[in-house]
Amino acid sequence: MSNQLIQSNVDFSGSAFLASSNVRANAHRLNWRSKVLVSGYANDFNGKRVLDLASHDGRFMHAALAHGATSVVGVEVRADHIDSARANLAQGGHSRDRYEVVSADLVEYLKSVEPGGFDTILCFGVLSHLIEHVDVMREIGRIAPGAFILDTWVALERWNLWERLRNHRVNSFVRRTQQGGLANASLRGRVQGWLNDVVPGPRSRTGNLVFLYEDAAAPGATARQSGLMGWANCSLVEMLFDHFGLTHERVDWRAQGVDDWSELEDYRRGNRESWVARGSRA
Ligand SMILES: C[S@@+](CC[C@H](N)C(=O)[O-])C[C@H]1O[C@@H](n2cnc3c(N)ncnc32)[C@H](O)[C@@H]1O
C-alpha cells in the first residue's frame, strides 16, 4: 500500500469551489483529498489525458490541470454543476483548450470511450450513488487506463458465514455429482477445501452491494429518479477489480500523515476508501 512521493498540492482555501457547491465543500477536506489522491499519484497526472467522472463543480478537474494534465474531460449529469465547473475553471485561469465539461450520464459516457482513450480516470464520490458497479468496472477494464483512482463510501464488511457455508455445500454437491466426486481427495485436501470456502481468505470473499434510497433531488445524489443507490463493500470492489483484470492497491489513509481528522472522519473510520487500479492492455 505504498503511495508515490507527494510532490505538490492544490490549496482550495478561499477558492471559488467553496462557494459553488455545498457537497462537502470544505477546504481542509478538499485539500487532503487532493493531496492524497492527486498529488500522491502526481505521475498519473503530469502530461496525462484525464477523465473525471462526476466532475461536479470542477474541483478535481482543477486539481488535475494544476498537476500538469494535458487534457481533462469532466462528465457530469446536473446542469447547474456543469455551469459552475465551467465558470470555476475559467476563473482558475486554465487554458480553455485543455479541458471540457461534458453533460452526460457517466455510465453511458464510459461505453463511448475507446480502449486506451484516457491515461487516468477519476471516480470520486459517485460509485455509491450508482447501481451499475459491474458496468462501470467492466468499462474500466475494457478501457484499461494507466490509473483508475476510485474514492467512495463503502458498506460494512460482513463475514457472511451462512452464505459461505451454503456456497461450500453447493460446490461440494457439484463436485460430487458432476465432477467425479471427492473419492480421490485426501482428508487433508477435503479439510483444506472446506477451509478455502468457509474461512475468510482470497477464495471465500463475499462481495456485498447494499441498495438504499437517497433523495435524488440532493445536489450530490444519484441521477436515478427512484433515488436507488448502492454501497459496495471493499471485498466487492476488489473482486470486481480482479474479475475485470485490474491490478489494484488500496490507499492507506491512516499512513498519509493527516493531523486533523475533522471533516475526514469517514476516511479515518473506514466508511470511505480509495483505491488506485491499473489496467493492462495486451
Ligand atoms: C457527491 S458528488 C461528488 C463530486 C466530486 N467528484 C467529489 O468527489 O467531490 C456526486 C456528483 O455525481 C453526479 N452524478 C450522480 N450520478 C451521476 C451520473 N450517473 N452521471 C454523471 N454524474 C452523476 C452528481 O450530480 C454530483 O455532482
The ligand as an SDF file (V2000), in Angstrom:
LIG
                    3D

 27 29  0  0  0  0  0  0  0  0999 V2000
  -21.0710   13.5850   -4.1360 C   0  0  0  0  0  0  0  0  0  0  0  0
  -20.7560   14.4250   -5.6400 S   0  0  0  0  0  0  0  0  0  0  0  0
  -19.0250   14.0820   -5.8760 C   0  0  0  0  0  0  0  0  0  0  0  0
  -18.3210   15.2440   -6.5630 C   0  0  0  0  0  0  0  0  0  0  0  0
  -16.8100   15.0620   -6.7480 C   0  0  0  0  0  0  0  0  0  0  0  0
  -16.4830   14.0480   -7.7270 N   0  0  0  0  0  0  0  0  0  0  0  0
  -16.1410   14.7560   -5.4440 C   0  0  0  0  0  0  0  0  0  0  0  0
  -15.7400   13.6170   -5.2050 O   0  0  0  0  0  0  0  0  0  0  0  0
  -16.0280   15.6770   -4.6290 O   0  0  0  0  0  0  0  0  0  0  0  0
  -21.5120   13.3690   -6.8280 C   0  0  0  0  0  0  0  0  0  0  0  0
  -21.6620   14.0120   -8.2040 C   0  0  0  0  0  0  0  0  0  0  0  0
  -22.0370   12.9840   -9.1210 O   0  0  0  0  0  0  0  0  0  0  0  0
  -23.0100   13.4930  -10.0150 C   0  0  0  0  0  0  0  0  0  0  0  0
  -23.7020   12.3210  -10.5630 N   0  0  0  0  0  0  0  0  0  0  0  0
  -24.5310   11.4680   -9.9230 C   0  0  0  0  0  0  0  0  0  0  0  0
  -24.8970   10.4720  -10.7470 N   0  0  0  0  0  0  0  0  0  0  0  0
  -24.2720   10.6990  -11.9400 C   0  0  0  0  0  0  0  0  0  0  0  0
  -24.2570   10.0150  -13.1800 C   0  0  0  0  0  0  0  0  0  0  0  0
  -24.9520    8.8850  -13.3520 N   0  0  0  0  0  0  0  0  0  0  0  0
  -23.5110   10.5140  -14.1920 N   0  0  0  0  0  0  0  0  0  0  0  0
  -22.8020   11.6860  -14.0270 C   0  0  0  0  0  0  0  0  0  0  0  0
  -22.7750   12.3740  -12.8560 N   0  0  0  0  0  0  0  0  0  0  0  0
  -23.5120   11.8850  -11.8280 C   0  0  0  0  0  0  0  0  0  0  0  0
  -23.8440   14.4080   -9.1420 C   0  0  0  0  0  0  0  0  0  0  0  0
  -24.5910   15.3240   -9.8960 O   0  0  0  0  0  0  0  0  0  0  0  0
  -22.7500   15.0670   -8.2990 C   0  0  0  0  0  0  0  0  0  0  0  0
  -22.2210   16.2040   -8.9360 O   0  0  0  0  0  0  0  0  0  0  0  0
  1  2  1  0
  2  3  1  0
  2 10  1  0
  3  4  1  0
  4  5  1  0
  5  6  1  0
  5  7  1  0
  7  8  2  0
  7  9  1  0
 10 11  1  0
 11 12  1  0
 11 26  1  0
 12 13  1  0
 13 14  1  0
 13 24  1  0
 14 15  1  0
 14 23  1  0
 15 16  2  0
 16 17  1  0
 17 18  1  0
 17 23  2  0
 18 19  1  0
 18 20  2  0
 20 21  1  0
 21 22  2  0
 22 23  1  0
 24 25  1  0
 24 26  1  0
 26 27  1  0
M  CHG  2   2   1   9  -1
M  END
$$$$
